Amino acid sequence: MLRATWRSLIARRMRLLMSTFAIVLGVAFVAGSLVFTDTLDRAFTGIVSGTVGDVMVRPQGAQASTRAGTTATVPVSLVARVKQVPGVRDAVGEARSPTVYVLDKRGKPLGGQGAPGFAMGYHTLPAAHGIPALTLTAGRPPTRAGEVTIDPATAGAAAYRIGDTVSLLTAGTPPRITARIVGFAKFGQGSLVGATLTTFDPATAQRLFVGNSRGYQDIWVTAQPGVSDTELRSRIAAVLPRGVQADTGDAVAKESGGQIKQALGFITTFLLIFAGISLLVGGFLIVNTFSMLVAQRSRELALLRALGARRGQVTRSVLAEALVVGLVGSTVGLGLGFLLAIGIRALFARFGLDLSGTPLVFRARTVLAAYGIGMVVTAIAAYLPARRASSIPPVAALRDDIALPERAVWRRWHLGMILLGGAAGALIKASIRPVQHSTYVLAVGMIAALFAVILISPVVARPVLRAAGVPYRWIFGAVGRLAEENSLRNPRRTAATASALMIGMTLVSMMTVFGASAKSSVDALIADNFTGDYVVSSQTGIPFSPSLADSMAKVPGVQEVSRLRYSPAQIGTDKDALAGIEPRTFGDIVKIELVAGRMPAVKGHTLLVQDDVAAQRRLGVGSKVPVSLGGRPATFTVIGIFKKSPAILVRYLTSLEGYAAAGGRPQDTFVYVIQRGGADPAAVERRLQQIVAPVPTVTVKNQQEFAAQQHEQIDTLLRIIYALLGLAVIIAVLGIVNTLALSVIERTREIGLLRAVGLSRRQLRRMVRLEAVVVSLLGAVLGVALGVALGYALQRSQRDQGITVLAVPWTQLGLYVVLAALVGVLAAWLPARRAARLDVLRAIATE
């Protein structure tokens, strides 16, 4: 039996090639995603481990995420005390910032598309466990104000040499400074993942990043040989004053690494979701391929049964063929995945996440995942055809094919309708009002709806195919009728082929509806809730110098300038975010609806709390809440409750004074500008643009430009999603090609007879193309219809996040249907050409 299986596989190797290719693409996506994310993890682990000593002394309650954004410090005098602790080899006070950008010679920021601009005072202490920290690769360290080192990668990108003058952007005052490059230095672990590294002399770093000479952000401690970090931490903690804590470098690195992994975890999830979609679509291709192969081999399998083969042997024979396909596809996919990881790395480098300095990580789990997923998906997809093969009775050897029992189609219909009802309930529940675990309920509902439509598609396909047959018969006559009848011959196969395309079209249509709704919601949100004339913000989302707003307030024609400062914070027992506002002006620019308390009362240690958070935490006017942005907590009093609004994404508001009291640095995140009535808008905007011109990371935009900026961010995300979904669509197109090719082989004798009675080669090619078009249109129509429904549910579920307007771009969706028809024409090219080239006499003689 094994020999028969192997011969069957060799004889049909070309028929299985496209199924293998589907597995190759899906496995490649999984392997490439894992290689890339493992490389990303190693790169950030290397950076984090190189930025901590054996022990770190820092303000009590400090967090790695807020270290550079807080005014909390440790006193300078503490460095000498720490040095005297037994077991301390050396200690140095640190001042650092992630918001210092190096400008190239044209005045444009390097690494300024999201990657941080690391800056710190130069020192030579090693990192935890003796790992090299700062390594000087050329020149000398900075020793006085006006001198810096930059990292070699940045120097190479901007063609800087030692002795050149470089411009730097900071979040302090002044926002732009110049210095002379005296050397090149890098972290000992190598890659900066697209970031830049600038080092100053310690005194300058302290002045720029701490703001005074009385404190440091933390103290970096190196242990003597033979002294463990935990033991040294305990010794140091015993001599520290109140309000200061000591942590091992490993603990701080783990904290920083955990925050980075959490922030970047969506990348792994994002990529693996699309890998799963590709594998799902590939599964349909495999099901169809093996179903058709089983149908074509019905006589062969029945003869094997007649010769004594048991049902289990027949099942295992078909599954063995599938496993060989899975093994080959997984092997090739694993190799292709490594190349794909290189492509993903290059793609993310365009967005500022440069991993070129980190070698790709190829772990054992990637190999296991590639083979496990590839072979399991193939085996599952081939199981039903294999089981059907084993049920072929010996008498079937006397027949040409085996018809699908009608009751099986209706069983699928009833199961699909039950599943569709459950999916509708989940989607309605998640979209009408928030429920516990709404995201999971919505996801389950979407997946259930997708599988429900797949199950009912053989029944739904009939009226759709009949409707498509009307213009076919009218325009193409007998050829159109033949194409219609061929597509209706096996509606289950036609629906399965269309379902692969339907999955891609559903997701594309859903994201198109959601993207259009998001852009319309942004427009409505700005029009209804924002009355400011200009928004000043950083392109990288990081804070910028308050001196910009100071200058803007003096511009003739400007009536009000309102600042907003934002930082992660510890509020009570929760890690949340705190925004500092100017109550006198902020309410004039952004609508705040208070349900309790008064806006003018927001000053000092006071808070405004979002209504749902207040209800959840049982907070009311007068409640006391501890708040900290990285140091010792200060007690704040709740003096107002505001209604949740998509225009205010922060749940806790305080005054700028309160923000500073909690430890926030005087750096602006947004600045809103209102011009005076009667002022010349062009003159005001020109002056505002002149103020931010020396700081290219900061922009001034009016309402329309600000809305367009949000649109561009949405469009960028959609382009990435469409590109990833394109892989699933490619696999679906291969499915159409494979189905048509196998159908041509299956109908060889029929095609020969049609040619014998007068059907020309051109008409035959047209018939095959029309079959492909109707399959593509079936998938597109089902996909667009389901995509619009799921897009509506997704939009309704995100109302509280600001997606309040439903927009359905019917023209764009209609274009998808037209493109699907063109895809069908292209997919039919090779099968149609092969059908037309069949020798008539040999085709008629085929059994």
BELJOQUI-V458199 format. One record per run of one state. SS is the DSSP state (helix for helix, strand for strand, loop for the rest). FROM is the first residue (numbers start at 0). LEN is the number of residues. If there is no record, write none. Layout:
ss->SS from->FROM len->LEN
ss->SS from->FROM len->LEN
//
This chain:
ss->loop from->0 len->1
ss->helix from->1 len->10
ss->loop from->11 len->1
ss->helix from->12 len->37
ss->loop from->49 len->5
ss->strand from->54 len->5
ss->loop from->59 len->4
ss->helix from->63 len->6
ss->strand from->69 len->1
ss->loop from->70 len->3
ss->strand from->73 len->2
ss->loop from->75 len->1
ss->helix from->76 len->7
ss->loop from->83 len->4
ss->strand from->87 len->7
ss->loop from->94 len->1
ss->strand from->95 len->2
ss->loop from->97 len->1
ss->strand from->98 len->1
ss->loop from->99 len->1
ss->strand from->100 len->3
ss->loop from->103 len->5
ss->strand from->108 len->1
ss->loop from->109 len->7
ss->strand from->116 len->5
ss->loop from->121 len->6
ss->helix from->127 len->3
ss->loop from->130 len->3
ss->strand from->133 len->6
ss->loop from->139 len->7
ss->strand from->146 len->4
ss->loop from->150 len->1
ss->helix from->151 len->7
ss->loop from->158 len->6
ss->strand from->164 len->5
ss->loop from->169 len->6
ss->strand from->175 len->12
ss->loop from->187 len->8
ss->strand from->195 len->5
ss->loop from->200 len->1
ss->helix from->201 len->8
ss->loop from->209 len->5
ss->strand from->214 len->2
ss->loop from->216 len->1
ss->strand from->217 len->6
ss->loop from->223 len->5
ss->helix from->228 len->9
ss->loop from->237 len->6
ss->strand from->243 len->5
ss->helix from->248 len->48
ss->loop from->296 len->1
ss->helix from->297 len->9
ss->loop from->306 len->4
ss->helix from->310 len->39
ss->loop from->349 len->14
ss->helix from->363 len->27
ss->loop from->390 len->3
ss->helix from->393 len->5
ss->loop from->398 len->7
ss->helix from->405 len->27
ss->loop from->432 len->5
ss->helix from->437 len->39
ss->loop from->476 len->1
ss->helix from->477 len->12
ss->loop from->489 len->1
ss->helix from->490 len->39
ss->strand from->529 len->1
ss->loop from->530 len->3
ss->strand from->533 len->5
ss->loop from->538 len->5
ss->strand from->543 len->2
ss->loop from->545 len->1
ss->helix from->546 len->6
ss->loop from->552 len->5
ss->strand from->557 len->14
ss->loop from->571 len->2
ss->strand from->573 len->8
ss->loop from->581 len->1
ss->helix from->582 len->7
ss->strand from->589 len->1
ss->loop from->590 len->3
ss->strand from->593 len->4
ss->loop from->597 len->1
ss->helix from->598 len->3
ss->loop from->601 len->4
ss->strand from->605 len->5
ss->helix from->610 len->7
ss->loop from->617 len->6
ss->strand from->623 len->5
ss->loop from->628 len->5
ss->strand from->633 len->9
ss->loop from->642 len->2
ss->strand from->644 len->1
ss->loop from->645 len->2
ss->strand from->647 len->1
ss->loop from->648 len->3
ss->strand from->651 len->4
ss->helix from->655 len->6
ss->loop from->661 len->2
ss->strand from->663 len->1
ss->loop from->664 len->2
ss->strand from->666 len->2
ss->loop from->668 len->1
ss->strand from->669 len->6
ss->loop from->675 len->5
ss->helix from->680 len->12
ss->loop from->692 len->5
ss->strand from->697 len->5
ss->helix from->702 len->44
ss->loop from->746 len->1
ss->helix from->747 len->9
ss->loop from->756 len->4
ss->helix from->760 len->37
ss->loop from->797 len->1
ss->helix from->798 len->3
ss->loop from->801 len->8
ss->helix from->809 len->27
ss->loop from->836 len->3
ss->helix from->839 len->6
ss->loop from->845 len->2
//
